[in-house]
Amino acid sequence: MKHVVQQGECLSSLAARLRMTAKELHELAENAELKKLRPNPNVLAPGDEVWLPDQKTKSVPIELEKKHRFVVKLPKLKLRVVMKNAKGEPHDGKRFRVLVGNQQLEGTTSAGVVEVDVPATARTALVQLWLTDDPDDPDPDLERELSIGCLDPIETVSGVQARLSNLGHVCPITGEVDAWTLHAAQLFRAKHGLPLVEEEEDDPPNEDDDDQEVEEETDEEAAKRIADHIDRVLDAPFRDKLREVYGG
C-alpha cells in the first residue's frame, strides 16, 4: 500500500515496523521513483509517498499449558551528533549520556562526536554533555533535545533552515524564507567562500531629464524580484556546500 510520509518518519523507522531494513524498502521496484527523488533513505519530506508491502508474519509451534519466552530483536540506527562550542571547536574527550526511551547510553566524545546505537523507531533523544573532567559530577553542562528523523531534504526551505540552525546560525525553522533565513545563508556563504548576493535595485532616474517618468514597481514585479533574490542566495552551489559542511 502507499503511505504518505509524516514529519519524523524515515525509511528506517517505517521498515522497522515491517521487519525489513531501510535498504530493502528503498530497493523495492515500487519505490524506484522515491529512490530517485530521495537517494538518502533517512531524509524524507512530509508528503513523500512510500510503497509499503504487507507486514511479514512468522509462526512458531508451541506446547500448550507451558510458559514460553519470545525475544524480539529490534533494528537499530546509528545516531551521530557533533558537539561544538560557539567558536566551532569540537568538545573533544568529554563525557556524554544519551537518553532515548528507557535507555541511558554513555561514552566519551571523539573530536566532538557523540555516536550511539538507538532503536530505529525512536523519535526523540536527549544528549547530555559534561565539560568538566569530574567523573562524579551529576549535572551536565550542556543538554540538547534531538528530533530523530525530522531533518527535511536540503531541497526544501525547512531542510535548509534546519541545517543552518544546527550549525549554530540563528535561523528559525518555519518552512518560509524570511529575513532570518537570508541573513543566516549570507553568513554561511561568507564563511565558506561563496560570493555574497546583493539585492538588485532599479537604476536611479536621470536627474538631468526633467521629463523622465518614474514608474512604480507593481506588486507582481516586487514579488518576482524578491523570489529571484531568494533563488540566488539559496542557489545550487550554496546547497551543495551546505550539504558538504553538514554531512548530508
N, C-alpha and C positions, 0 to 999 in steps of 0.2 A: 504494500500500500504506500501511497505518497504521504509524506509527513512534512508539514511546514515548520521550519526551524523557529524556535522561540529564543529570546535572549538568554544566554548562558549555556546553550546546547552546542555540542560539537560532535563529530563522528565517534570519538572515543566514548563519550557518555551514552550516545544512542546505541552504539554497538554493544556496550557492556550489558545493556538490558536484554539483548538478543543472544548473549553468549558468543559474540563474534569479536574480532579485532577491528580497529578502525580501518586498517589496510584492507581487510576482506570486504568491508562495507563500501569503501572507496572504490574498489576494483570491480564491483558489480557492473555488468553491462548496462543495467537500468540507471546507473549513476554516472554514466560517461559524460553527460553534459555538465553535471555538477563538478566532476573532477577537473574538467577543462576550465570551469569558472573559478573553482577554489582548489588550487593544487595542494594547499596545506589543509589536511582533513580536520585539523583542530582550530581552524579560523573560519567560521561560517558567519553569515549575516542573517539577522531575523528576516524571515520571508523566503529564504532559500528553500528549495524543495529537495527532499531526500527520499529515495525509494527504500522502504524497509521490508525485508522478507518476513515471512511468518516466523514466530519465535520457535526455536528448536526445543523439543521436549525429549526427555530421557526416562525410560522405565527401568526400575531396579526391583527384582524379585526379593521379597522379604518374608520372614516367618511371622505368623500371627501370634499374638499374646506375648510378644517379646519387645524389649526396648531396642531401638536402633538409633545410631548416631550418623548423621549426614554432614559432611564437610563440604562447603561451597567455596571454591577459590574465586575471589573477586578480582577482576582485572585491575591493574594499577597504571598510573601515569607518572611520568617524571615531572615534578614541579620544580622549576628553576627560576630563582629570582636573584638579581644582583643588587646588593645594598651599598649605596654610596653616600658620602657626605655632601654638603652644599657646594663644595669645590669640585665635585665629580670624582673624588678619590674613593676607591673601594674600602669598605670596612673589612680589612683582612685579618684572619685569625681570631675572629670574635665568636663567642658562644651564642648559639641561637636555639630557639624552640619554635616548632610549627604545630599549631593546634588545628586539627581537622577532624570533624566528627568527635568521636570519643578517644582519639589517638593524640599522643604527645610525642613528637619526633624531635630529637635533639641532635646537635652536632656543632661543628666549628666551620666558619666560613673559610673559603679558599679564594683569594683575590676578590673577596666580597660576595662570592656566590653561595647562596643557600640552595641546596639541592636535596630533595627527599622524594620518596615514592608515596603517592596518595591514591585513594580509590578513584577509579575512572569516573564514578558518578558524583564525586564531591563537587559542590558548588561554591563553597567558601572556605577560607583558611585564614588563620591569624598568625603572622610572623612576629616573633619577639626576638630582640637583639640586645645583647649586653655589650657595652663599650668598655667597661672596666674589666680587669683581669681577676676580680674576686670571684672564685667559683661558688662562694656561699651567698652571694648577693641574690636575694629572691626576686627583686624588682628589675624588670628590663628597662633599658634606657630608650629603646625605640619599639613601637608596635605599629604594624601595618596590616590592615584588613585587605584581603585579596578576594576578588570575584573571579573564580576559575571559569574559563570558557567564555567570558564576556567580552573579550577583545575582538572587535569587528574587523573585517578586512580593511586593508590600507586604502582600498579604492573608495571607501565610504568616508564621509566627513567625521563621523563618530570614531572611526578607526584611526584617522589622523589625530584627532583631539586626544584620544586615549594614550597614544604613543608619546605625544608631546608632553602630556601631563605626567606620565610615568617617568619621563626623562627629566622631570624637575621644572618644566615650564608651567607658568600659570595659564591654564587652558581648560576652562570648564567643558565637560562633555555634554553638549546639548544636541548634537546632530545637525546644527545650523551654523554656518560660518558667520562669526561675529568679529568685533574688533579684537577681542582677546585671542581668537584663533589666528588672525592675520599677524598680530604682534608677535605671538609665540613662533609662528612659522618664519617670520623675518629674522628673529633672533637665531633660530636654528640654521637658517640659510647663512647668516653671517658667521656663525661659529664653525660651520663645516665647509666653508669656501665656496658657497653658491652666491651668485650675484643678488644683491637686493633688488627688489622690484618696485620701481616708482610708479605711483598712480598717474595715469595720463591725464593731462588737462588740455582744454581747448586753447588755441593760440589767442593771446590778448588782442583786442581790436587795435587798429592803426589810429593813433591819436591825431595824426595829421589829416585824416579823412573825416571831415565833419559829417558827410552824408552817409557814412557806413552804418548800416543797421546791425544791431547785435541781437541775434536770435537766442532766446532762452531754450535751455535743454528741456526736452519733453521727459515725462516720467519713463516712457519706454526707452529713450536714449540713455537716461541715467541708469536704469536697471541693467542695460546691456553693458555700459561702461564698468559698472561695479562687478558684473559677472565676469567680464574679460579680465579685470584686475585679479579677481579671486583665482581664475584659471591659471594666470601667470605666476601667482605666488605659490599655489599648490600644484605646480606642473610636474611632469613625469620625472625630471632629474631630482626634484625635491622629494617626491615619494620614494624614488629608488634609494636615495641617501638615507631617508628616514627608516626605511626597511632595513638597510645595511647596518645602521647605527643601533637600531633597536634589537636586531637579531630576528626579524620576522615580521 
